Amino acid sequence: MYKYKTKGTCSSEITFDIQDGKLNNVKFKGGCSGNLQGIGVLVEGMETEKAISLLKGIKCGHKKTSCPDQLSIAINEVLEEEKNGK
């Protein structure tokens, strides 16, 4: 299970698993509960690269980021760490 502390959003943390290149068990701590549960359901089983491409750059109101954008950043960080052997 991966854990990511969000920056600039109402949610404070995202946890998720990656198995065989696909997302599983995406959960947000805090934030808009219904919307974030929905995002978790929608990305369940989705390939990581597809999730990144769909969620990257989404903004929330006047903020420079959003919970979906933060998820894309979290996934990308995990993939980069795995690529670099960390």
C-alpha positions as CSV (number, residue, x, y, z in Angstrom):
1,M,0.0,0.0,0.0
2,Y,1.3,3.4,-0.9
3,K,0.5,6.5,1.1
4,Y,0.7,10.1,-0.2
5,K,0.3,13.3,1.7
6,T,-1.6,15.7,-0.5
7,K,-0.7,19.4,-1.0
8,G,-3.2,22.2,-1.6
9,T,-6.4,20.1,-1.3
10,C,-9.1,19.5,1.2
11,S,-8.1,15.8,1.4
12,S,-4.9,15.3,3.5
13,E,-3.9,11.8,2.3
14,I,-4.3,9.2,-0.5
15,T,-3.7,5.5,-0.1
16,F,-3.7,3.0,-2.9
17,D,-2.2,-0.2,-4.2
18,I,-0.8,-0.9,-7.6
19,Q,-0.9,-4.5,-8.8
20,D,0.2,-5.6,-12.3
21,G,0.2,-1.9,-13.4
22,K,-3.4,-1.3,-12.2
23,L,-4.8,0.8,-9.4
24,N,-6.6,-0.8,-6.5
25,N,-8.1,0.3,-3.2
26,V,-7.8,4.1,-3.8
27,K,-8.9,5.9,-0.6
28,F,-8.8,9.6,0.3
29,K,-8.7,10.9,3.8
30,G,-10.8,14.1,4.2
31,G,-12.2,16.1,1.3
32,C,-15.5,15.7,-0.4
33,S,-16.4,12.2,0.6
34,G,-18.9,11.2,-2.1
35,N,-16.9,12.7,-4.9
36,L,-13.7,11.0,-3.7
37,Q,-15.4,7.7,-3.2
38,G,-16.6,8.0,-6.7
39,I,-13.1,8.6,-8.1
40,G,-11.9,5.6,-6.2
41,V,-14.5,3.4,-7.8
42,L,-13.9,4.8,-11.3
43,V,-10.2,4.2,-11.2
44,E,-10.4,0.8,-9.6
45,G,-8.5,-1.6,-11.9
46,M,-7.5,1.2,-14.3
47,E,-4.0,1.1,-15.7
48,T,-1.7,3.6,-13.9
49,E,-0.7,5.5,-17.0
50,K,-4.3,5.9,-18.1
51,A,-5.3,7.3,-14.7
52,I,-2.4,9.8,-14.8
53,S,-3.4,11.0,-18.2
54,L,-7.1,11.4,-17.3
55,L,-6.5,13.1,-13.9
56,K,-3.4,15.2,-14.4
57,G,-3.9,18.9,-14.4
58,I,-7.5,19.0,-13.1
59,K,-8.1,22.0,-10.9
60,C,-10.5,22.6,-8.1
61,G,-12.1,26.1,-8.2
62,H,-9.4,28.7,-7.8
63,K,-6.8,26.2,-6.5
64,K,-3.8,25.1,-8.7
65,T,-4.5,21.5,-8.0
66,S,-7.3,19.1,-7.0
67,C,-7.7,15.7,-5.4
68,P,-7.7,13.9,-8.7
69,D,-4.6,15.9,-9.8
70,Q,-2.9,14.9,-6.5
71,L,-3.7,11.3,-7.2
72,S,-2.0,11.5,-10.6
73,I,1.0,13.0,-8.9
74,A,1.1,10.3,-6.3
75,I,0.9,7.5,-8.9
76,N,3.6,9.2,-11.0
77,E,5.9,9.4,-7.9
78,V,5.4,5.7,-7.2
79,L,6.1,4.8,-10.8
80,E,9.3,6.9,-10.9
81,E,10.5,5.3,-7.7
82,E,10.0,1.9,-9.0
83,K,11.7,2.8,-12.3
84,N,14.7,4.1,-10.4
85,G,14.8,1.0,-8.2
86,K,13.8,2.7,-4.9
